[in-house]
């Protein structure tokens, strides 16, 4: 279950980061997407721990 939640969190976090950074430029979108992915993985693992 942890891997599923981490995958969903990384997908959602990466999308949000890309959405926020794309008006600024490609590299900003990329960097914010990577940050969002990392935060999404963390949030997914935390959600899975609370779910169990």
PQR file with spaces between the fields and no chain letter, atoms N, CA, C, O and H, PARSE charges and radii, in Angstrom:
ATOM       1  N    UNK     1       0.813   -1.190    0.000 -0.4000 1.5000
ATOM       2  CA   UNK     1       0.000    0.000    0.000 -0.0000 2.0000
ATOM       3  C    UNK     1       0.863    1.264    0.000  0.5500 1.7000
ATOM       4  O    UNK     1       0.488    2.280   -0.586 -0.5500 1.4000
ATOM       5  N    UNK     2       2.019    1.192    0.660 -0.4000 1.5000
ATOM       6  CA   UNK     2       2.891    2.372    0.711 -0.0000 2.0000
ATOM       7  C    UNK     2       3.362    2.785   -0.680  0.5500 1.7000
ATOM       8  O    UNK     2       3.425    3.974   -0.996 -0.5500 1.4000
ATOM       9  H    UNK     2       2.324    0.367    1.135  0.4000 1.0000
ATOM      10  N    UNK     3       3.690    1.807   -1.499 -0.4000 1.5000
ATOM      11  CA   UNK     3       4.181    2.128   -2.840 -0.0000 2.0000
ATOM      12  C    UNK     3       3.088    2.766   -3.694  0.5500 1.7000
ATOM      13  O    UNK     3       3.361    3.675   -4.477 -0.5500 1.4000
ATOM      14  H    UNK     3       3.639    0.842   -1.243  0.4000 1.0000
ATOM      15  N    UNK     4       1.875    2.299   -3.547 -0.4000 1.5000
ATOM      16  CA   UNK     4       0.770    2.880   -4.298 -0.0000 2.0000
ATOM      17  C    UNK     4       0.542    4.329   -3.887  0.5500 1.7000
ATOM      18  O    UNK     4       0.386    5.205   -4.738 -0.5500 1.4000
ATOM      19  H    UNK     4       1.653    1.560   -2.911  0.4000 1.0000
ATOM      20  N    UNK     5       0.523    4.577   -2.585 -0.4000 1.5000
ATOM      21  CA   UNK     5       0.319    5.937   -2.106 -0.0000 2.0000
ATOM      22  C    UNK     5       1.478    6.840   -2.519  0.5500 1.7000
ATOM      23  O    UNK     5       1.266    8.001   -2.870 -0.5500 1.4000
ATOM      24  H    UNK     5       0.649    3.865   -1.894  0.4000 1.0000
ATOM      25  N    UNK     6       2.698    6.315   -2.478 -0.4000 1.5000
ATOM      26  CA   UNK     6       3.856    7.109   -2.898 -0.0000 2.0000
ATOM      27  C    UNK     6       3.777    7.424   -4.384  0.5500 1.7000
ATOM      28  O    UNK     6       4.109    8.535   -4.799 -0.5500 1.4000
ATOM      29  H    UNK     6       2.870    5.373   -2.192  0.4000 1.0000
ATOM      30  N    UNK     7       3.344    6.466   -5.184 -0.4000 1.5000
ATOM      31  CA   UNK     7       3.197    6.701   -6.620 -0.0000 2.0000
ATOM      32  C    UNK     7       2.142    7.771   -6.891  0.5500 1.7000
ATOM      33  O    UNK     7       2.364    8.681   -7.690 -0.5500 1.4000
ATOM      34  H    UNK     7       3.075    5.564   -4.847  0.4000 1.0000
ATOM      35  N    UNK     8       1.011    7.661   -6.234 -0.4000 1.5000
ATOM      36  CA   UNK     8      -0.048    8.654   -6.436 -0.0000 2.0000
ATOM      37  C    UNK     8       0.403   10.035   -5.958  0.5500 1.7000
ATOM      38  O    UNK     8       0.141   11.044   -6.614 -0.5500 1.4000
ATOM      39  H    UNK     8       0.830    6.921   -5.585  0.4000 1.0000
ATOM      40  N    UNK     9       1.078   10.070   -4.818 -0.4000 1.5000
ATOM      41  CA   UNK     9       1.568   11.344   -4.300 -0.0000 2.0000
ATOM      42  C    UNK     9       2.595   11.974   -5.219  0.5500 1.7000
ATOM      43  O    UNK     9       2.588   13.188   -5.427 -0.5500 1.4000
ATOM      44  H    UNK     9       1.290    9.251   -4.285  0.4000 1.0000
ATOM      45  N    UNK    10       3.484   11.149   -5.773 -0.4000 1.5000
ATOM      46  CA   UNK    10       4.505   11.700   -6.663 -0.0000 2.0000
ATOM      47  C    UNK    10       3.887   12.216   -7.964  0.5500 1.7000
ATOM      48  O    UNK    10       4.315   13.237   -8.502 -0.5500 1.4000
ATOM      49  H    UNK    10       3.490   10.163   -5.604  0.4000 1.0000
ATOM      50  N    UNK    11       2.897   11.514   -8.453 -0.4000 1.5000
ATOM      51  CA   UNK    11       2.226   11.956   -9.675 -0.0000 2.0000
ATOM      52  C    UNK    11       1.506   13.283   -9.456  0.5500 1.7000
ATOM      53  O    UNK    11       1.635   14.209  -10.257 -0.5500 1.4000
ATOM      54  H    UNK    11       2.549   10.685   -8.016  0.4000 1.0000
ATOM      55  N    UNK    12       0.760   13.365   -8.385 -0.4000 1.5000
ATOM      56  CA   UNK    12       0.004   14.587   -8.096 -0.0000 2.0000
ATOM      57  C    UNK    12       0.949   15.734   -7.758  0.5500 1.7000
ATOM      58  O    UNK    12       0.766   16.852   -8.240 -0.5500 1.4000
ATOM      59  H    UNK    12       0.655   12.612   -7.734  0.4000 1.0000
ATOM      60  N    UNK    13       1.961   15.461   -6.932 -0.4000 1.5000
ATOM      61  CA   UNK    13       2.919   16.512   -6.571 -0.0000 2.0000
ATOM      62  C    UNK    13       3.707   17.017   -7.759  0.5500 1.7000
ATOM      63  O    UNK    13       3.944   18.219   -7.884 -0.5500 1.4000
ATOM      64  H    UNK    13       2.109   14.553   -6.541  0.4000 1.0000
ATOM      65  N    UNK    14       4.116   16.110   -8.634 -0.4000 1.5000
ATOM      66  CA   UNK    14       4.841   16.517   -9.827 -0.0000 2.0000
ATOM      67  C    UNK    14       3.999   17.359  -10.757  0.5500 1.7000
ATOM      68  O    UNK    14       4.479   18.328  -11.344 -0.5500 1.4000
ATOM      69  H    UNK    14       3.923   15.134   -8.533  0.4000 1.0000
ATOM      70  N    UNK    15       2.741   16.984  -10.888 -0.4000 1.5000
ATOM      71  CA   UNK    15       1.848   17.761  -11.743 -0.0000 2.0000
ATOM      72  C    UNK    15       1.634   19.164  -11.186  0.5500 1.7000
ATOM      73  O    UNK    15       1.656   20.146  -11.929 -0.5500 1.4000
ATOM      74  H    UNK    15       2.351   16.196  -10.411  0.4000 1.0000
ATOM      75  N    UNK    16       1.427   19.250   -9.880 -0.4000 1.5000
ATOM      76  CA   UNK    16       1.211   20.565   -9.263 -0.0000 2.0000
ATOM      77  C    UNK    16       2.454   21.441   -9.435  0.5500 1.7000
ATOM      78  O    UNK    16       2.347   22.624   -9.760 -0.5500 1.4000
ATOM      79  H    UNK    16       1.409   18.452   -9.277  0.4000 1.0000
ATOM      80  N    UNK    17       3.627   20.855   -9.215 -0.4000 1.5000
ATOM      81  CA   UNK    17       4.860   21.614   -9.396 -0.0000 2.0000
ATOM      82  C    UNK    17       5.037   22.094  -10.818  0.5500 1.7000
ATOM      83  O    UNK    17       5.437   23.236  -11.047 -0.5500 1.4000
ATOM      84  H    UNK    17       3.714   19.895   -8.950  0.4000 1.0000
ATOM      85  N    UNK    18       4.744   21.235  -11.771 -0.4000 1.5000
ATOM      86  CA   UNK    18       4.873   21.631  -13.178 -0.0000 2.0000
ATOM      87  C    UNK    18       3.875   22.740  -13.512  0.5500 1.7000
ATOM      88  O    UNK    18       4.207   23.691  -14.219 -0.5500 1.4000
ATOM      89  H    UNK    18       4.419   20.308  -11.585  0.4000 1.0000
ATOM      90  N    UNK    19       2.668   22.612  -13.006 -0.4000 1.5000
ATOM      91  CA   UNK    19       1.634   23.614  -13.263 -0.0000 2.0000
ATOM      92  C    UNK    19       2.046   24.975  -12.702  0.5500 1.7000
ATOM      93  O    UNK    19       1.831   26.005  -13.342 -0.5500 1.4000
ATOM      94  H    UNK    19       2.398   21.840  -12.432  0.4000 1.0000
ATOM      95  N    UNK    20       2.635   24.977  -11.514 -0.4000 1.5000
ATOM      96  CA   UNK    20       3.038   26.240  -10.904 -0.0000 2.0000
ATOM      97  C    UNK    20       4.265   26.849  -11.578  0.5500 1.7000
ATOM      98  O    UNK    20       4.386   28.073  -11.641 -0.5500 1.4000
ATOM      99  H    UNK    20       2.810   24.141  -10.994  0.4000 1.0000
ATOM     100  N    UNK    21       5.168   26.023  -12.080 -0.4000 1.5000
ATOM     101  CA   UNK    21       6.390   26.535  -12.665 -0.0000 2.0000
ATOM     102  C    UNK    21       6.330   26.826  -14.142  0.5500 1.7000
ATOM     103  O    UNK    21       7.168   27.571  -14.650 -0.5500 1.4000
ATOM     104  H    UNK    21       5.069   25.029  -12.029  0.4000 1.0000
ATOM     105  N    UNK    22       5.377   26.271  -14.846 -0.4000 1.5000
ATOM     106  CA   UNK    22       5.349   26.443  -16.300 -0.0000 2.0000
ATOM     107  C    UNK    22       5.151   27.881  -16.767  0.5500 1.7000
ATOM     108  O    UNK    22       5.703   28.234  -17.809 -0.5500 1.4000
ATOM     109  H    UNK    22       4.696   25.665  -14.433  0.4000 1.0000
ATOM     110  N    UNK    23       4.404   28.732  -16.070 -0.4000 1.5000
ATOM     111  CA   UNK    23       4.312   30.116  -16.547 -0.0000 2.0000
ATOM     112  C    UNK    23       5.655   30.851  -16.484  0.5500 1.7000
ATOM     113  O    UNK    23       5.869   31.806  -17.230 -0.5500 1.4000
ATOM     114  H    UNK    23       3.957   28.445  -15.223  0.4000 1.0000
ATOM     115  N    UNK    24       6.555   30.416  -15.605 -0.4000 1.5000
ATOM     116  CA   UNK    24       7.842   31.091  -15.452 -0.0000 2.0000
ATOM     117  C    UNK    24       8.806   30.648  -16.543  0.5500 1.7000
ATOM     118  O    UNK    24       9.487   31.474  -17.150 -0.5500 1.4000
ATOM     119  H    UNK    24       6.381   29.640  -14.999  0.4000 1.0000
ATOM     120  N    UNK    25       8.862   29.335  -16.793 -0.4000 1.5000
ATOM     121  CA   UNK    25       9.777   28.817  -17.802 -0.0000 2.0000
ATOM     122  C    UNK    25       9.964   27.323  -17.636  0.5500 1.7000
ATOM     123  O    UNK    25       9.488   26.725  -16.671 -0.5500 1.4000
ATOM     124  H    UNK    25       8.309   28.664  -16.300  0.4000 1.0000
ATOM     125  N    UNK    26      10.665   26.729  -18.591 -0.4000 1.5000
ATOM     126  CA   UNK    26      10.826   25.278  -18.591 -0.0000 2.0000
ATOM     127  C    UNK    26      11.627   24.786  -17.396  0.5500 1.7000
ATOM     128  O    UNK    26      11.226   23.830  -16.733 -0.5500 1.4000
ATOM     129  H    UNK    26      11.052   27.215  -19.374  0.4000 1.0000
ATOM     130  N    UNK    27      12.756   25.429  -17.113 -0.4000 1.5000
ATOM     131  CA   UNK    27      13.594   24.963  -16.001 -0.0000 2.0000
ATOM     132  C    UNK    27      12.906   25.163  -14.657  0.5500 1.7000
ATOM     133  O    UNK    27      13.055   24.333  -13.760 -0.5500 1.4000
ATOM     134  H    UNK    27      13.082   26.206  -17.652  0.4000 1.0000
ATOM     135  N    UNK    28      12.170   26.230  -14.507 -0.4000 1.5000
ATOM     136  CA   UNK    28      11.407   26.432  -13.277 -0.0000 2.0000
ATOM     137  C    UNK    28      10.352   25.347  -13.118  0.5500 1.7000
ATOM     138  O    UNK    28      10.142   24.836  -12.018 -0.5500 1.4000
ATOM     139  H    UNK    28      12.049   26.904  -15.236  0.4000 1.0000
ATOM     140  N    UNK    29       9.696   25.000  -14.200 -0.4000 1.5000
ATOM     141  CA   UNK    29       8.696   23.939  -14.159 -0.0000 2.0000
ATOM     142  C    UNK    29       9.347   22.618  -13.789  0.5500 1.7000
ATOM     143  O    UNK    29       8.788   21.849  -13.006 -0.5500 1.4000
ATOM     144  H    UNK    29       9.867   25.416  -15.094  0.4000 1.0000
ATOM     145  N    UNK    30      10.518   22.349  -14.341 -0.4000 1.5000
ATOM     146  CA   UNK    30      11.219   21.105  -14.048 -0.0000 2.0000
ATOM     147  C    UNK    30      11.623   21.031  -12.586  0.5500 1.7000
ATOM     148  O    UNK    30      11.398   20.013  -11.931 -0.5500 1.4000
ATOM     149  H    UNK    30      10.972   22.974  -14.977  0.4000 1.0000
ATOM     150  N    UNK    31      12.212   22.087  -12.071 -0.4000 1.5000
ATOM     151  CA   UNK    31      12.672   22.102  -10.682 -0.0000 2.0000
ATOM     152  C    UNK    31      11.487   21.985   -9.722  0.5500 1.7000
ATOM     153  O    UNK    31      11.534   21.198   -8.777 -0.5500 1.4000
ATOM     154  H    UNK    31      12.395   22.914  -12.603  0.4000 1.0000
ATOM     155  N    UNK    32      10.440   22.752   -9.955 -0.4000 1.5000
ATOM     156  CA   UNK    32       9.275   22.667   -9.086 -0.0000 2.0000
ATOM     157  C    UNK    32       8.580   21.316   -9.202  0.5500 1.7000
ATOM     158  O    UNK    32       8.000   20.830   -8.230 -0.5500 1.4000
ATOM     159  H    UNK    32      10.403   23.391  -10.723  0.4000 1.0000
ATOM     160  N    UNK    33       8.634   20.714  -10.371 -0.4000 1.5000
ATOM     161  CA   UNK    33       8.074   19.381  -10.536 -0.0000 2.0000
ATOM     162  C    UNK    33       8.849   18.353   -9.717  0.5500 1.7000
ATOM     163  O    UNK    33       8.253   17.468   -9.104 -0.5500 1.4000
ATOM     164  H    UNK    33       9.105   21.108  -11.160  0.4000 1.0000
ATOM     165  N    UNK    34      10.168   18.468   -9.705 -0.4000 1.5000
ATOM     166  CA   UNK    34      10.985   17.549   -8.905 -0.0000 2.0000
ATOM     167  C    UNK    34      10.731   17.748   -7.412  0.5500 1.7000
ATOM     168  O    UNK    34      10.644   16.775   -6.663 -0.5500 1.4000
ATOM     169  H    UNK    34      10.652   19.188  -10.203  0.4000 1.0000
ATOM     170  N    UNK    35      10.612   18.998   -6.978 -0.4000 1.5000
ATOM     171  CA   UNK    35      10.285   19.267   -5.574 -0.0000 2.0000
ATOM     172  C    UNK    35       8.904   18.719   -5.220  0.5500 1.7000
ATOM     173  O    UNK    35       8.716   18.117   -4.163 -0.5500 1.4000
ATOM     174  H    UNK    35      10.683   19.789   -7.587  0.4000 1.0000
ATOM     175  N    UNK    36       7.949   18.934   -6.112 -0.4000 1.5000
ATOM     176  CA   UNK    36       6.606   18.413   -5.881 -0.0000 2.0000
ATOM     177  C    UNK    36       6.573   16.897   -5.841  0.5500 1.7000
ATOM     178  O    UNK    36       5.823   16.306   -5.064 -0.5500 1.4000
ATOM     179  H    UNK    36       8.102   19.423   -6.970  0.4000 1.0000
ATOM     180  N    UNK    37       7.387   16.266   -6.680 -0.4000 1.5000
ATOM     181  CA   UNK    37       7.466   14.807   -6.679 -0.0000 2.0000
ATOM     182  C    UNK    37       7.998   14.300   -5.348  0.5500 1.7000
ATOM     183  O    UNK    37       7.455   13.359   -4.769 -0.5500 1.4000
ATOM     184  H    UNK    37       7.996   16.746   -7.312  0.4000 1.0000
ATOM     185  N    UNK    38       9.062   14.928   -4.870 -0.4000 1.5000
ATOM     186  CA   UNK    38       9.627   14.523   -3.584 -0.0000 2.0000
ATOM     187  C    UNK    38       8.660   14.728   -2.439  0.5500 1.7000
ATOM     188  O    UNK    38       8.514   13.858   -1.581 -0.5500 1.4000
ATOM     189  H    UNK    38       9.503   15.693   -5.341  0.4000 1.0000
ATOM     190  N    UNK    39       8.004   15.865   -2.419 -0.4000 1.5000
ATOM     191  CA   UNK    39       7.022   16.119   -1.364 -0.0000 2.0000
ATOM     192  C    UNK    39       5.823   15.176   -1.483  0.5500 1.7000
ATOM     193  O    UNK    39       5.243   14.766   -0.477 -0.5500 1.4000
ATOM     194  H    UNK    39       8.123   16.572   -3.116  0.4000 1.0000
ATOM     195  N    UNK    40       5.464   14.841   -2.706 -0.4000 1.5000
ATOM     196  CA   UNK    40       4.356   13.905   -2.911 -0.0000 2.0000
ATOM     197  C    UNK    40       4.683   12.507   -2.432  0.5500 1.7000
ATOM     198  O    UNK    40       3.826   11.822   -1.873 -0.5500 1.4000
ATOM     199  H    UNK    40       5.936   15.173   -3.523  0.4000 1.0000
ATOM     200  N    UNK    41       5.925   12.075   -2.649 -0.4000 1.5000
ATOM     201  CA   UNK    41       6.344   10.760   -2.155 -0.0000 2.0000
ATOM     202  C    UNK    41       6.292   10.747   -0.636  0.5500 1.7000
ATOM     203  O    UNK    41       5.785    9.804   -0.030 -0.5500 1.4000
ATOM     204  H    UNK    41       6.621   12.631   -3.104  0.4000 1.0000
ATOM     205  N    UNK    42       6.819   11.803   -0.028 -0.4000 1.5000
ATOM     206  CA   UNK    42       6.799   11.899    1.434 -0.0000 2.0000
ATOM     207  C    UNK    42       5.364   11.890    1.966  0.5500 1.7000
ATOM     208  O    UNK    42       5.047   11.170    2.913 -0.5500 1.4000
ATOM     209  H    UNK    42       7.231   12.570   -0.521  0.4000 1.0000
ATOM     210  N    UNK    43       4.515   12.688    1.352 -0.4000 1.5000
ATOM     211  CA   UNK    43       3.114   12.751    1.794 -0.0000 2.0000
ATOM     212  C    UNK    43       2.410   11.416    1.569  0.5500 1.7000
ATOM     213  O    UNK    43       1.571   11.015    2.375 -0.5500 1.4000
ATOM     214  H    UNK    43       4.773   13.273    0.582  0.4000 1.0000
ATOM     215  N    UNK    44       2.743   10.733    0.491 -0.4000 1.5000
ATOM     216  CA   UNK    44       2.137    9.430    0.236 -0.0000 2.0000
ATOM     217  C    UNK    44       2.535    8.388    1.274  0.5500 1.7000
ATOM     218  O    UNK    44       1.698    7.606    1.726 -0.5500 1.4000
ATOM     219  H    UNK    44       3.425   11.059   -0.164  0.4000 1.0000
ATOM     220  N    UNK    45       3.814    8.376    1.653 -0.4000 1.5000
ATOM     221  CA   UNK    45       4.251    7.455    2.696 -0.0000 2.0000
ATOM     222  C    UNK    45       3.589    7.792    4.033  0.5500 1.7000
ATOM     223  O    UNK    45       3.165    6.894    4.761 -0.5500 1.4000
ATOM     224  H    UNK    45       4.494    9.010    1.286  0.4000 1.0000
ATOM     225  N    UNK    46       3.502    9.068    4.350 -0.4000 1.5000
ATOM     226  CA   UNK    46       2.850    9.462    5.611 -0.0000 2.0000
ATOM     227  C    UNK    46       1.361    9.084    5.604  0.5500 1.7000
ATOM     228  O    UNK    46       0.827    8.633    6.617 -0.5500 1.4000
ATOM     229  H    UNK    46       3.846    9.797    3.758  0.4000 1.0000
ATOM     230  N    UNK    47       0.709    9.267    4.476 -0.4000 1.5000
ATOM     231  CA   UNK    47      -0.712    8.907    4.381 -0.0000 2.0000
ATOM     232  C    UNK    47      -0.887    7.398    4.517  0.5500 1.7000
ATOM     233  O    UNK    47      -1.843    6.942    5.143 -0.5500 1.4000
ATOM     234  H    UNK    47       1.143    9.633    3.653  0.4000 1.0000
ATOM     235  N    UNK    48       0.018    6.625    3.941 -0.4000 1.5000
ATOM     236  CA   UNK    48      -0.070    5.177    4.040 -0.0000 2.0000
ATOM     237  C    UNK    48       0.151    4.704    5.481  0.5500 1.7000
ATOM     238  O    UNK    48      -0.477    3.742    5.924 -0.5500 1.4000
ATOM     239  H    UNK    48       0.795    6.995    3.432  0.4000 1.0000
ATOM     240  N    UNK    49       1.041    5.381    6.207 -0.4000 1.5000
ATOM     241  CA   UNK    49       1.255    5.023    7.605 -0.0000 2.0000
ATOM     242  C    UNK    49       0.012    5.303    8.438  0.5500 1.7000
ATOM     243  O    UNK    49      -0.333    4.524    9.327 -0.5500 1.4000
ATOM     244  H    UNK    49       1.551    6.162    5.847  0.4000 1.0000
ATOM     245  N    UNK    50      -0.658    6.411    8.152 -0.4000 1.5000
ATOM     246  CA   UNK    50      -1.876    6.766    8.895 -0.0000 2.0000
ATOM     247  C    UNK    50      -3.043    5.867    8.491  0.5500 1.7000
ATOM     248  O    UNK    50      -3.966    5.654    9.278 -0.5500 1.4000
ATOM     249  H    UNK    50      -0.378    7.043    7.430  0.4000 1.0000
ATOM     250  N    UNK    51      -3.003    5.343    7.278 -0.4000 1.5000
ATOM     251  CA   UNK    51      -4.090    4.513    6.771 -0.0000 2.0000
ATOM     252  C    UNK    51      -4.059    3.115    7.388  0.5500 1.7000
ATOM     253  O    UNK    51      -5.103    2.505    7.620 -0.5500 1.4000
ATOM     254  H    UNK    51      -2.253    5.515    6.639  0.4000 1.0000
ATOM     255  N    UNK    52      -2.859    2.620    7.649 -0.4000 1.5000
ATOM     256  CA   UNK    52      -2.714    1.246    8.170 -0.0000 2.0000
ATOM     257  C    UNK    52      -3.170    1.105    9.576  0.5500 1.7000
ATOM     258  O    UNK    52      -3.106    0.013   10.139 -0.5500 1.4000
ATOM     259  H    UNK    52      -2.011    3.116    7.461  0.4000 1.0000
